[in-house]
Amino acid sequence: MAMRLRIRELIHEKSLREGRQITQKEVALESGIDESMLSRYANGFTTSFKGDVIESLLDYFDVALDELFHRETDIAQN
């Protein structure tokens, strides 16, 4: 089982709410997160999450912790 951040989904939801296109670059700039790090999180290339990054994303998207993460399960096929 792995955890991933729902960054893409949250960007999409925020874009719809605000009626404008929000980019990862904008999220990185406004939340103070390095753009390459945000990209790695958004694309699922890292599963190690820094507390300050999580706090910044929670504040930026104005969501609860459980809304920021998605748990992925590995389903073994026989």
NORTA-V371991 format. One line per field, one symbol per residue. ss: DSSP state (H for helix, E for strand, C for the rest). phi: phi as a letter, one per 30 degrees, with the letter a starting at -180 (. if undefined). psi: psi as a letter, one per 30 degrees, with the letter a starting at -180 (. if undefined). Layout:
ss: ???
phi: ???
psi: ???
//
This chain:
ss: CEEEECHHHHHHHHHHHHCCCCCHHHHHHHHCCCHHHHHHHHCCCCCCCCHHHHHHHHHHHCCCHHHHEEEECCCCCC
phi: .bcbdcdedddddddddciadccdddddddciceddddddddcidbbccdeddedddedddhbdedddcbcccccdcc
psi: klklkheeeeeeeeeeefhlkkleeeeeeffgkkeeeeeeeeggfkgjkkeeeeeeeeeefhlleffflkkkkkjkk.
//
